[in-house]
Amino acid sequence: MNPEQQSYDKQSDACRLAIDISIENRDRLPAIIDDLVASSRDPNLLAHVDAELTPSVEKAVEILQRTKRLLFPGYFNDQVLDNNQLEYAIGMEVTRLFEILSAEIALSIRHDCQRYNMVCTHCQERGQQEAIRFLEHLPEIRKILATDVHAAYQGDPAAKTIDEVVISYPGVLAITVHRIAHQLRQQDIPLLPRLMSEYAHSITGIDIHPGATIGSSFFIDHGTGVVIGETTEIGDWVRIYQGVTVGALSLPKEEVEQLRYAKRHPTIEDDVTIYAGATILGGETVIGRSSVIGGSVWITSSVPPGTKVFLAPPKLIYKNSEPKPEN
């Protein structure tokens, strides 16, 4: 047998072997499918079967992007927005946002009604009504966001222009998303606000629950690792640095349910600064007006107004390395 024939036979054998292995593997798929179907019917294993669709993450992000274009006209558009076309552009954006938002709100309400056997609340009509209600609040949200942007610019010497703050600051993005999600939360819209807040969390590293109440001129500097819990109350002119937690105390499992709707997170009064790495916990904890909380402190009780809280300076050890002898 010539070398070419031998090579061909080896290739044919390899192909037949690959086909046989593929058939064997595919024969195992029905058993895997049966196991997955059985586990999907187990109510303890978190399947979402025979239930309405949940709101779409992609649609939630689109709602955020369209709302940002209305809150900051001209900053996030894909073409120049001039004064002559302003009314037309805003009209088109509002109309499209109304359509998408009302559909996603209706989906959120319908899902909860069907999933949890709630009384029908006419989700389609309510979706449109709540979308209109949200749109009516946009001028108010624009005004408070303007105070947040100016607080960031005035509080950070690294910021060269207002435009830089609006376009690139993660803290501004996080508070923008929060103010949108918080308004929907105030309207008792299920699911959708949390999808929005977790989107902001995923791209900024800043985790603000949509239930948190935050006053005007709020500035998160740097921002990575900031956590602000659901029942937190924050006043005006508050500045927070990276790694700050405004959270709840850990609870035994048997107490979680009874405190699910109670105030579990601190109150931060006006004009407070909280430096990097500070942890403030507990629903009864109040940080008084004009206080300064130093970096890396741990606070579980109230702080009087005008107080500065710092850790004692650590003992630093400096060791000089002896120079290596030259060869």
NUBA-17425 format. One record per residue (C-alpha): residue in three letters; residue number from 1; y, x, z. Coordinates in Angstrom, 1 decimal, decimal comma. Layout:
N
<doro = Ala loro = NUM v = Y u = X w = Z> $
...
***
This chain:
327
<doro = Met loro = 1 v = 0,0 u = 0,0 w = 0,0> $
<doro = Asn loro = 2 v = 3,4 u = 1,4 w = -1,0> $
<doro = Pro loro = 3 v = 6,1 u = 1,9 w = 1,6> $
<doro = Glu loro = 4 v = 8,2 u = -1,0 w = 0,2> $
<doro = Gln loro = 5 v = 5,3 u = -3,4 w = 0,7> $
<doro = Gln loro = 6 v = 4,7 u = -2,2 w = 4,2> $
<doro = Ser loro = 7 v = 8,4 u = -2,7 w = 5,1> $
<doro = Tyr loro = 8 v = 8,3 u = -6,2 w = 3,6> $
<doro = Asp loro = 9 v = 5,2 u = -7,1 w = 5,6> $
<doro = Lys loro = 10 v = 6,8 u = -5,9 w = 8,9> $
<doro = Gln loro = 11 v = 9,9 u = -8,0 w = 8,2> $
<doro = Ser loro = 12 v = 7,8 u = -11,0 w = 7,5> $
<doro = Asp loro = 13 v = 5,8 u = -10,6 w = 10,7> $
<doro = Ala loro = 14 v = 9,0 u = -10,2 w = 12,7> $
<doro = Cys loro = 15 v = 10,4 u = -13,4 w = 11,1> $
<doro = Arg loro = 16 v = 7,3 u = -15,4 w = 11,9> $
<doro = Leu loro = 17 v = 7,3 u = -14,1 w = 15,5> $
<doro = Ala loro = 18 v = 11,0 u = -15,1 w = 15,9> $
<doro = Ile loro = 19 v = 10,2 u = -18,6 w = 14,5> $
<doro = Asp loro = 20 v = 7,3 u = -19,0 w = 16,9> $
<doro = Ile loro = 21 v = 9,4 u = -18,0 w = 19,9> $
<doro = Ser loro = 22 v = 12,2 u = -20,4 w = 18,8> $
<doro = Ile loro = 23 v = 9,7 u = -23,3 w = 18,6> $
<doro = Glu loro = 24 v = 8,3 u = -22,4 w = 22,0> $
<doro = Asn loro = 25 v = 11,8 u = -22,4 w = 23,5> $
<doro = Arg loro = 26 v = 12,8 u = -25,7 w = 21,9> $
<doro = Asp loro = 27 v = 9,6 u = -27,3 w = 23,1> $
<doro = Arg loro = 28 v = 10,9 u = -26,7 w = 26,7> $
<doro = Leu loro = 29 v = 14,1 u = -28,6 w = 26,1> $
<doro = Pro loro = 30 v = 12,7 u = -32,2 w = 26,6> $
<doro = Ala loro = 31 v = 11,7 u = -31,3 w = 30,1> $
<doro = Ile loro = 32 v = 15,1 u = -29,9 w = 30,9> $
<doro = Ile loro = 33 v = 16,8 u = -33,0 w = 29,4> $
<doro = Asp loro = 34 v = 14,6 u = -35,2 w = 31,6> $
<doro = Asp loro = 35 v = 15,5 u = -33,3 w = 34,7> $
<doro = Leu loro = 36 v = 19,2 u = -33,5 w = 33,9> $
<doro = Val loro = 37 v = 19,0 u = -37,2 w = 33,2> $
<doro = Ala loro = 38 v = 17,2 u = -37,8 w = 36,5> $
<doro = Ser loro = 39 v = 19,7 u = -35,8 w = 38,5> $
<doro = Ser loro = 40 v = 22,6 u = -37,6 w = 36,7> $
<doro = Arg loro = 41 v = 21,3 u = -40,9 w = 38,1> $
<doro = Asp loro = 42 v = 21,2 u = -39,5 w = 41,6> $
<doro = Pro loro = 43 v = 24,3 u = -41,0 w = 43,4> $
<doro = Asn loro = 44 v = 24,4 u = -37,9 w = 45,7> $
<doro = Leu loro = 45 v = 24,9 u = -35,5 w = 42,8> $
<doro = Leu loro = 46 v = 28,4 u = -36,4 w = 41,6> $
<doro = Ala loro = 47 v = 27,7 u = -37,9 w = 38,2> $
<doro = His loro = 48 v = 30,4 u = -40,1 w = 36,6> $
<doro = Val loro = 49 v = 28,1 u = -42,6 w = 34,8> $
<doro = Asp loro = 50 v = 28,9 u = -46,3 w = 34,1> $
<doro = Ala loro = 51 v = 32,6 u = -45,7 w = 35,0> $
<doro = Glu loro = 52 v = 35,9 u = -45,8 w = 33,2> $
<doro = Leu loro = 53 v = 37,2 u = -42,6 w = 31,7> $
<doro = Thr loro = 54 v = 39,3 u = -40,4 w = 33,9> $
<doro = Pro loro = 55 v = 42,8 u = -39,4 w = 32,8> $
<doro = Ser loro = 56 v = 42,8 u = -36,5 w = 30,3> $
<doro = Val loro = 57 v = 43,9 u = -33,1 w = 31,5> $
<doro = Glu loro = 58 v = 45,2 u = -32,4 w = 28,0> $
<doro = Lys loro = 59 v = 47,3 u = -35,6 w = 28,1> $
<doro = Ala loro = 60 v = 48,6 u = -34,8 w = 31,5> $
<doro = Val loro = 61 v = 49,8 u = -31,4 w = 30,2> $
<doro = Glu loro = 62 v = 51,4 u = -33,1 w = 27,2> $
<doro = Ile loro = 63 v = 53,2 u = -35,5 w = 29,5> $
<doro = Leu loro = 64 v = 54,6 u = -32,5 w = 31,4> $
<doro = Gln loro = 65 v = 55,7 u = -30,7 w = 28,3> $
<doro = Arg loro = 66 v = 57,5 u = -33,8 w = 26,9> $
<doro = Thr loro = 67 v = 59,1 u = -34,5 w = 30,2> $
<doro = Lys loro = 68 v = 60,3 u = -30,9 w = 30,5> $
<doro = Arg loro = 69 v = 62,0 u = -31,3 w = 27,1> $
<doro = Leu loro = 70 v = 63,9 u = -34,3 w = 28,5> $
<doro = Leu loro = 71 v = 64,7 u = -32,6 w = 31,8> $
<doro = Phe loro = 72 v = 65,9 u = -29,4 w = 30,1> $
<doro = Pro loro = 73 v = 67,1 u = -30,5 w = 26,6> $
<doro = Gly loro = 74 v = 67,0 u = -27,7 w = 24,1> $
<doro = Tyr loro = 75 v = 65,1 u = -25,2 w = 26,2> $
<doro = Phe loro = 76 v = 61,5 u = -26,1 w = 25,3> $
<doro = Asn loro = 77 v = 62,0 u = -27,7 w = 21,8> $
<doro = Asp loro = 78 v = 60,4 u = -26,1 w = 18,7> $
<doro = Gln loro = 79 v = 63,7 u = -26,3 w = 16,8> $
<doro = Val loro = 80 v = 67,4 u = -26,1 w = 17,4> $
<doro = Leu loro = 81 v = 68,8 u = -29,1 w = 19,2> $
<doro = Asp loro = 82 v = 72,4 u = -29,7 w = 18,1> $
<doro = Asn loro = 83 v = 74,8 u = -32,3 w = 19,5> $
<doro = Asn loro = 84 v = 74,6 u = -34,5 w = 16,3> $
<doro = Gln loro = 85 v = 70,9 u = -35,1 w = 16,7> $
<doro = Leu loro = 86 v = 70,8 u = -35,3 w = 20,5> $
<doro = Glu loro = 87 v = 70,5 u = -39,1 w = 20,7> $
<doro = Tyr loro = 88 v = 67,8 u = -39,2 w = 18,0> $
<doro = Ala loro = 89 v = 65,8 u = -36,4 w = 19,5> $
<doro = Ile loro = 90 v = 65,9 u = -37,8 w = 23,0> $
<doro = Gly loro = 91 v = 65,1 u = -41,3 w = 21,7> $
<doro = Met loro = 92 v = 62,0 u = -40,0 w = 19,8> $
<doro = Glu loro = 93 v = 60,9 u = -38,0 w = 22,9> $
<doro = Val loro = 94 v = 61,4 u = -40,9 w = 25,3> $
<doro = Thr loro = 95 v = 59,5 u = -43,3 w = 23,0> $
<doro = Arg loro = 96 v = 56,5 u = -41,0 w = 22,6> $
<doro = Leu loro = 97 v = 56,5 u = -40,1 w = 26,3> $
<doro = Phe loro = 98 v = 56,5 u = -43,8 w = 27,2> $
<doro = Glu loro = 99 v = 53,5 u = -44,5 w = 24,9> $
<doro = Ile loro = 100 v = 51,4 u = -41,6 w = 26,3> $
<doro = Leu loro = 101 v = 52,4 u = -42,0 w = 29,9> $
<doro = Ser loro = 102 v = 51,8 u = -45,7 w = 30,0> $
<doro = Ala loro = 103 v = 48,3 u = -45,3 w = 28,5> $
<doro = Glu loro = 104 v = 47,4 u = -42,5 w = 31,0> $
<doro = Ile loro = 105 v = 48,7 u = -44,5 w = 34,0> $
<doro = Ala loro = 106 v = 46,8 u = -47,6 w = 32,8> $
<doro = Leu loro = 107 v = 43,7 u = -45,4 w = 32,5> $
<doro = Ser loro = 108 v = 44,2 u = -44,0 w = 36,0> $
<doro = Ile loro = 109 v = 44,6 u = -47,4 w = 37,5> $
<doro = Arg loro = 110 v = 41,7 u = -48,9 w = 35,6> $
<doro = His loro = 111 v = 39,4 u = -46,1 w = 36,6> $
<doro = Asp loro = 112 v = 40,1 u = -46,6 w = 40,3> $
<doro = Cys loro = 113 v = 39,8 u = -50,4 w = 40,1> $
<doro = Gln loro = 114 v = 36,4 u = -50,2 w = 38,4> $
<doro = Arg loro = 115 v = 35,1 u = -47,1 w = 40,2> $
<doro = Tyr loro = 116 v = 36,0 u = -48,3 w = 43,7> $
<doro = Asn loro = 117 v = 35,6 u = -52,1 w = 43,2> $
<doro = Met loro = 118 v = 39,3 u = -52,8 w = 43,8> $
<doro = Val loro = 119 v = 41,1 u = -56,0 w = 43,0> $
<doro = Cys loro = 120 v = 42,4 u = -56,1 w = 39,4> $
<doro = Thr loro = 121 v = 46,1 u = -55,0 w = 39,2> $
<doro = His loro = 122 v = 46,5 u = -55,7 w = 35,4> $
<doro = Cys loro = 123 v = 46,4 u = -52,0 w = 34,6> $
<doro = Gln loro = 124 v = 47,8 u = -52,3 w = 31,0> $
<doro = Glu loro = 125 v = 51,0 u = -54,2 w = 32,1> $
<doro = Arg loro = 126 v = 51,4 u = -52,0 w = 35,2> $
<doro = Gly loro = 127 v = 50,9 u = -48,9 w = 33,1> $
<doro = Gln loro = 128 v = 54,0 u = -49,8 w = 31,0> $
<doro = Gln loro = 129 v = 56,0 u = -50,9 w = 34,0> $
<doro = Glu loro = 130 v = 55,3 u = -47,7 w = 35,9> $
<doro = Ala loro = 131 v = 56,1 u = -45,6 w = 32,9> $
<doro = Ile loro = 132 v = 59,5 u = -47,3 w = 32,6> $
<doro = Arg loro = 133 v = 60,1 u = -46,8 w = 36,3> $
<doro = Phe loro = 134 v = 59,3 u = -43,1 w = 35,9> $
<doro = Leu loro = 135 v = 61,6 u = -42,7 w = 32,9> $
<doro = Glu loro = 136 v = 64,4 u = -44,4 w = 34,8> $
<doro = His loro = 137 v = 64,1 u = -41,7 w = 37,5> $
<doro = Leu loro = 138 v = 64,5 u = -38,8 w = 35,0> $
<doro = Pro loro = 139 v = 68,3 u = -38,5 w = 35,3> $
<doro = Glu loro = 140 v = 67,9 u = -38,2 w = 39,1> $
<doro = Ile loro = 141 v = 65,1 u = -35,6 w = 38,7> $
<doro = Arg loro = 142 v = 67,4 u = -33,6 w = 36,3> $
<doro = Lys loro = 143 v = 70,1 u = -33,5 w = 38,9> $
<doro = Ile loro = 144 v = 67,9 u = -32,2 w = 41,7> $
<doro = Leu loro = 145 v = 66,2 u = -29,7 w = 39,4> $
<doro = Ala loro = 146 v = 69,7 u = -28,3 w = 38,4> $
<doro = Thr loro = 147 v = 70,2 u = -27,5 w = 42,1> $
<doro = Asp loro = 148 v = 66,8 u = -25,7 w = 42,2> $
<doro = Val loro = 149 v = 67,7 u = -23,6 w = 39,2> $
<doro = His loro = 150 v = 71,1 u = -22,6 w = 40,6> $
<doro = Ala loro = 151 v = 69,4 u = -21,8 w = 43,9> $
<doro = Ala loro = 152 v = 67,1 u = -19,4 w = 42,1> $
<doro = Tyr loro = 153 v = 69,9 u = -17,8 w = 40,2> $
<doro = Gln loro = 154 v = 72,2 u = -17,4 w = 43,2> $
<doro = Gly loro = 155 v = 69,3 u = -16,2 w = 45,4> $
<doro = Asp loro = 156 v = 67,9 u = -13,5 w = 43,1> $
<doro = Pro loro = 157 v = 70,0 u = -10,6 w = 41,9> $
<doro = Ala loro = 158 v = 67,3 u = -9,8 w = 39,4> $
<doro = Ala loro = 159 v = 68,2 u = -13,0 w = 37,5> $
<doro = Lys loro = 160 v = 70,7 u = -12,1 w = 34,7> $
<doro = Thr loro = 161 v = 71,3 u = -15,6 w = 33,3> $
<doro = Ile loro = 162 v = 70,6 u = -19,2 w = 34,1> $
<doro = Asp loro = 163 v = 68,5 u = -19,4 w = 30,8> $
<doro = Glu loro = 164 v = 66,2 u = -16,7 w = 32,1> $
<doro = Val loro = 165 v = 65,6 u = -18,7 w = 35,3> $
<doro = Val loro = 166 v = 64,8 u = -21,9 w = 33,4> $
<doro = Ile loro = 167 v = 62,6 u = -20,4 w = 30,8> $
<doro = Ser loro = 168 v = 60,6 u = -17,7 w = 32,7> $
<doro = Tyr loro = 169 v = 60,6 u = -18,2 w = 36,5> $
<doro = Pro loro = 170 v = 57,2 u = -19,4 w = 37,8> $
<doro = Gly loro = 171 v = 58,9 u = -20,9 w = 40,9> $
<doro = Val loro = 172 v = 61,1 u = -23,1 w = 38,7> $
<doro = Leu loro = 173 v = 58,1 u = -24,2 w = 36,6> $
<doro = Ala loro = 174 v = 56,2 u = -25,1 w = 39,8> $
<doro = Ile loro = 175 v = 59,0 u = -27,1 w = 41,3> $
<doro = Thr loro = 176 v = 59,6 u = -28,9 w = 38,0> $
<doro = Val loro = 177 v = 56,0 u = -30,0 w = 37,8> $
<doro = His loro = 178 v = 56,1 u = -30,9 w = 41,4> $
<doro = Arg loro = 179 v = 59,1 u = -33,2 w = 41,1> $
<doro = Ile loro = 180 v = 57,5 u = -34,9 w = 38,1> $
<doro = Ala loro = 181 v = 54,2 u = -35,3 w = 39,9> $
<doro = His loro = 182 v = 55,8 u = -36,3 w = 43,2> $
<doro = Gln loro = 183 v = 57,7 u = -39,2 w = 41,5> $
<doro = Leu loro = 184 v = 54,4 u = -40,5 w = 40,0> $
<doro = Arg loro = 185 v = 52,8 u = -40,1 w = 43,5> $
<doro = Gln loro = 186 v = 55,7 u = -42,1 w = 45,0> $
<doro = Gln loro = 187 v = 54,8 u = -44,9 w = 42,5> $
<doro = Asp loro = 188 v = 51,2 u = -44,8 w = 43,8> $
<doro = Ile loro = 189 v = 49,7 u = -43,6 w = 40,5> $
<doro = Pro loro = 190 v = 46,2 u = -42,2 w = 41,2> $
<doro = Leu loro = 191 v = 44,7 u = -39,0 w = 39,8> $
<doro = Leu loro = 192 v = 47,5 u = -38,1 w = 37,3> $
<doro = Pro loro = 193 v = 49,9 u = -36,4 w = 39,8> $
<doro = Arg loro = 194 v = 47,1 u = -34,2 w = 41,1> $
<doro = Leu loro = 195 v = 46,1 u = -33,2 w = 37,6> $
<doro = Met loro = 196 v = 49,7 u = -32,1 w = 37,0> $
<doro = Ser loro = 197 v = 50,0 u = -30,1 w = 40,3> $
<doro = Glu loro = 198 v = 46,7 u = -28,3 w = 39,7> $
<doro = Tyr loro = 199 v = 47,8 u = -27,4 w = 36,2> $
<doro = Ala loro = 200 v = 51,0 u = -25,8 w = 37,6> $
<doro = His loro = 201 v = 48,8 u = -24,1 w = 40,3> $
<doro = Ser loro = 202 v = 46,5 u = -22,6 w = 37,6> $
<doro = Ile loro = 203 v = 49,3 u = -21,0 w = 35,6> $
<doro = Thr loro = 204 v = 51,7 u = -20,0 w = 38,4> $
<doro = Gly loro = 205 v = 49,5 u = -19,4 w = 41,4> $
<doro = Ile loro = 206 v = 51,7 u = -21,8 w = 43,4> $
<doro = Asp loro = 207 v = 49,9 u = -24,7 w = 44,9> $
<doro = Ile loro = 208 v = 52,2 u = -27,6 w = 45,8> $
<doro = His loro = 209 v = 50,5 u = -30,9 w = 46,6> $
<doro = Pro loro = 210 v = 52,3 u = -33,8 w = 44,9> $
<doro = Gly loro = 211 v = 52,7 u = -35,6 w = 48,2> $
<doro = Ala loro = 212 v = 54,9 u = -32,9 w = 49,7> $
<doro = Thr loro = 213 v = 58,6 u = -34,0 w = 50,1> $
<doro = Ile loro = 214 v = 61,0 u = -31,2 w = 49,1> $
<doro = Gly loro = 215 v = 64,8 u = -31,3 w = 49,3> $
<doro = Ser loro = 216 v = 67,4 u = -30,0 w = 46,9> $
<doro = Ser loro = 217 v = 68,2 u = -26,3 w = 46,1> $
<doro = Phe loro = 218 v = 64,6 u = -25,2 w = 46,7> $
<doro = Phe loro = 219 v = 63,7 u = -21,6 w = 45,6> $
<doro = Ile loro = 220 v = 60,3 u = -20,0 w = 45,5> $
<doro = Asp loro = 221 v = 60,8 u = -16,3 w = 44,9> $
<doro = His loro = 222 v = 57,9 u = -14,5 w = 43,1> $
<doro = Gly loro = 223 v = 55,6 u = -17,3 w = 44,2> $
<doro = Thr loro = 224 v = 52,1 u = -16,1 w = 43,8> $
<doro = Gly loro = 225 v = 49,9 u = -17,4 w = 46,6> $
<doro = Val loro = 226 v = 52,3 u = -20,1 w = 47,9> $
<doro = Val loro = 227 v = 50,6 u = -23,1 w = 49,4> $
<doro = Ile loro = 228 v = 52,5 u = -26,3 w = 50,4> $
<doro = Gly loro = 229 v = 50,3 u = -29,1 w = 51,8> $
<doro = Glu loro = 230 v = 50,4 u = -32,8 w = 51,2> $
<doro = Thr loro = 231 v = 52,4 u = -34,1 w = 54,2> $
<doro = Thr loro = 232 v = 54,8 u = -31,2 w = 54,3> $
<doro = Glu loro = 233 v = 58,5 u = -32,1 w = 54,6> $
<doro = Ile loro = 234 v = 61,1 u = -29,5 w = 53,4> $
<doro = Gly loro = 235 v = 64,8 u = -29,9 w = 53,7> $
<doro = Asp loro = 236 v = 67,6 u = -28,5 w = 51,5> $
<doro = Trp loro = 237 v = 68,4 u = -24,9 w = 50,7> $
<doro = Val loro = 238 v = 65,0 u = -23,6 w = 51,7> $
<doro = Arg loro = 239 v = 63,7 u = -20,3 w = 50,3> $
<doro = Ile loro = 240 v = 60,1 u = -19,3 w = 50,3> $
<doro = Tyr loro = 241 v = 58,6 u = -16,0 w = 49,2> $
<doro = Gln loro = 242 v = 55,1 u = -15,1 w = 47,9> $
<doro = Gly loro = 243 v = 52,0 u = -15,7 w = 49,9> $
<doro = Val loro = 244 v = 53,5 u = -18,3 w = 52,2> $
<doro = Thr loro = 245 v = 51,2 u = -21,1 w = 53,5> $
<doro = Val loro = 246 v = 52,7 u = -24,3 w = 54,9> $
<doro = Gly loro = 247 v = 49,4 u = -25,9 w = 55,8> $
<doro = Ala loro = 248 v = 47,2 u = -27,9 w = 58,1> $
<doro = Leu loro = 249 v = 45,2 u = -26,8 w = 61,0> $
<doro = Ser loro = 250 v = 41,4 u = -26,7 w = 60,4> $
<doro = Leu loro = 251 v = 39,7 u = -29,8 w = 61,7> $
<doro = Pro loro = 252 v = 36,2 u = -30,6 w = 62,9> $
<doro = Lys loro = 253 v = 34,3 u = -32,7 w = 60,2> $
<doro = Glu loro = 254 v = 34,3 u = -35,8 w = 62,5> $
<doro = Glu loro = 255 v = 38,1 u = -35,8 w = 62,6> $
<doro = Val loro = 256 v = 38,9 u = -35,4 w = 58,9> $
<doro = Glu loro = 257 v = 38,6 u = -39,0 w = 58,0> $
<doro = Gln loro = 258 v = 40,8 u = -40,4 w = 60,8> $
<doro = Leu loro = 259 v = 43,6 u = -37,9 w = 59,9> $
<doro = Arg loro = 260 v = 43,3 u = -38,3 w = 56,1> $
<doro = Tyr loro = 261 v = 46,6 u = -40,3 w = 56,0> $
<doro = Ala loro = 262 v = 48,3 u = -38,8 w = 59,0> $
<doro = Lys loro = 263 v = 51,0 u = -36,1 w = 59,0> $
<doro = Arg loro = 264 v = 49,0 u = -32,8 w = 59,1> $
<doro = His loro = 265 v = 51,6 u = -30,3 w = 57,7> $
<doro = Pro loro = 266 v = 54,8 u = -28,8 w = 59,1> $
<doro = Thr loro = 267 v = 58,4 u = -29,9 w = 58,7> $
<doro = Ile loro = 268 v = 60,8 u = -27,2 w = 57,4> $
<doro = Glu loro = 269 v = 64,4 u = -28,1 w = 58,1> $
<doro = Asp loro = 270 v = 67,5 u = -27,2 w = 56,0> $
<doro = Asp loro = 271 v = 68,5 u = -23,6 w = 55,2> $
<doro = Val loro = 272 v = 65,3 u = -21,9 w = 56,3> $
<doro = Thr loro = 273 v = 64,0 u = -18,7 w = 54,8> $
<doro = Ile loro = 274 v = 60,3 u = -17,9 w = 55,0> $
<doro = Tyr loro = 275 v = 59,3 u = -14,4 w = 54,1> $
<doro = Ala loro = 276 v = 56,1 u = -13,2 w = 52,3> $
<doro = Gly loro = 277 v = 52,7 u = -13,8 w = 53,9> $
<doro = Ala loro = 278 v = 53,9 u = -16,1 w = 56,7> $
<doro = Thr loro = 279 v = 51,5 u = -18,9 w = 57,7> $
<doro = Ile loro = 280 v = 52,9 u = -22,1 w = 59,3> $
<doro = Leu loro = 281 v = 50,5 u = -24,8 w = 60,3> $
<doro = Gly loro = 282 v = 50,2 u = -28,2 w = 61,9> $
<doro = Gly loro = 283 v = 51,8 u = -31,7 w = 61,6> $
<doro = Glu loro = 284 v = 53,8 u = -31,4 w = 64,8> $
<doro = Thr loro = 285 v = 55,2 u = -28,0 w = 63,9> $
<doro = Val loro = 286 v = 59,0 u = -28,1 w = 63,0> $
<doro = Ile loro = 287 v = 60,9 u = -25,0 w = 61,8> $
<doro = Gly loro = 288 v = 64,5 u = -25,7 w = 62,9> $
<doro = Arg loro = 289 v = 67,5 u = -25,5 w = 60,7> $
<doro = Ser loro = 290 v = 68,8 u = -22,1 w = 59,6> $
<doro = Ser loro = 291 v = 65,8 u = -20,3 w = 61,0> $
<doro = Val loro = 292 v = 64,3 u = -17,1 w = 59,5> $
<doro = Ile loro = 293 v = 60,5 u = -16,6 w = 59,6> $
<doro = Gly loro = 294 v = 59,5 u = -13,0 w = 59,0> $
<doro = Gly loro = 295 v = 56,7 u = -11,8 w = 56,9> $
<doro = Ser loro = 296 v = 53,0 u = -12,1 w = 57,9> $
<doro = Val loro = 297 v = 53,7 u = -14,2 w = 61,1> $
<doro = Trp loro = 298 v = 51,4 u = -17,0 w = 62,2> $
<doro = Ile loro = 299 v = 53,1 u = -20,1 w = 63,6> $
<doro = Thr loro = 300 v = 51,4 u = -23,2 w = 65,0> $
<doro = Ser loro = 301 v = 54,2 u = -24,5 w = 67,3> $
<doro = Ser loro = 302 v = 57,8 u = -25,5 w = 66,7> $
<doro = Val loro = 303 v = 60,7 u = -23,1 w = 66,3> $
<doro = Pro loro = 304 v = 64,2 u = -24,0 w = 67,5> $
<doro = Pro loro = 305 v = 67,1 u = -24,1 w = 65,1> $
<doro = Gly loro = 306 v = 68,8 u = -20,8 w = 64,3> $
<doro = Thr loro = 307 v = 65,8 u = -18,7 w = 65,4> $
<doro = Lys loro = 308 v = 64,5 u = -15,5 w = 63,9> $
<doro = Val loro = 309 v = 60,7 u = -14,9 w = 64,2> $
<doro = Phe loro = 310 v = 59,4 u = -11,5 w = 63,4> $
<doro = Leu loro = 311 v = 56,3 u = -9,4 w = 64,3> $
<doro = Ala loro = 312 v = 56,9 u = -6,4 w = 66,5> $
<doro = Pro loro = 313 v = 57,2 u = -3,3 w = 64,3> $
<doro = Pro loro = 314 v = 53,8 u = -1,7 w = 63,8> $
<doro = Lys loro = 315 v = 53,1 u = 1,8 w = 64,8> $
<doro = Leu loro = 316 v = 53,1 u = 3,9 w = 61,6> $
<doro = Ile loro = 317 v = 51,3 u = 7,2 w = 61,4> $
<doro = Tyr loro = 318 v = 52,4 u = 9,8 w = 59,0> $
<doro = Lys loro = 319 v = 50,1 u = 12,7 w = 58,2> $
<doro = Asn loro = 320 v = 51,2 u = 15,7 w = 56,1> $
<doro = Ser loro = 321 v = 48,4 u = 17,2 w = 54,0> $
<doro = Glu loro = 322 v = 48,3 u = 20,9 w = 54,1> $
<doro = Pro loro = 323 v = 48,9 u = 22,5 w = 50,7> $
<doro = Lys loro = 324 v = 45,8 u = 23,9 w = 49,1> $
<doro = Pro loro = 325 v = 45,8 u = 27,7 w = 48,7> $
<doro = Glu loro = 326 v = 46,6 u = 28,9 w = 45,2> $
<doro = Asn loro = 327 v = 43,7 u = 30,7 w = 43,5> $
***
